[in-house]
Amino acid sequence: MVILYYRIIYGYSILSNSHFVAAVQLLIYIRVINILIIFAVMFINGLENSNDFHL
């Protein structure tokens, strides 16, 4: 849902000739995707290492 929101605002910014705003929103969109990928990798690595942990 958030990704759809950013795409709509990005498209509106391009159509209204606000190229700076569109560029900033594109950078924010790319940053959000990168953070989601990093969290997914951390989560997957955490699941692999959880078998080694014993109390």
N, C-alpha and C positions, 0 to 999 in steps of 0.2 A: 504494500500500500504506500509506504514511504517512497519507494523507488518510482512508483507511478506519479506521485506528487511532484518529485524533482524533475521527472521528464516533462510533465505538463508545464511547469514553471520555466524550465529551460527552453522549451519550444516557444512559449509566449515571449520570452526575452529575445529570442532570435527574430521572431516576426515583428517585434516592436523596435528593432534596431538598437537594442541595449546590449551590445556585444560584450562589454565589460562584465555586466551582471551575468550574462550567459556563461562567460568563461569562469567566473568565480563559482557559479553553481555546478559547472562541470567538474571543477577541481574538488568541490565538496563531495560530489557523487562518487568520484574515483576514490577519494579517501575513505568514504563509508564502505565501499566494496572491499578495499584492502583490509580494513579493520575486521570486517566479517570473515574474510579468508584467514587472517591471523588467528582469530578466536577459534575458528573451526580446526585449524591445525593444532592449536594448543589443546583443544578438547580431545581430539583424536589421540595425541601423544599422551595425554593424561589417562585415557582409558587403557592404553597399552601398558603403562607403567603401574597401574593400580593393582595388578596381580602380584607385584613384587612387594607390596606393602603389607606387613603383618604386625599386629599389635601384640 
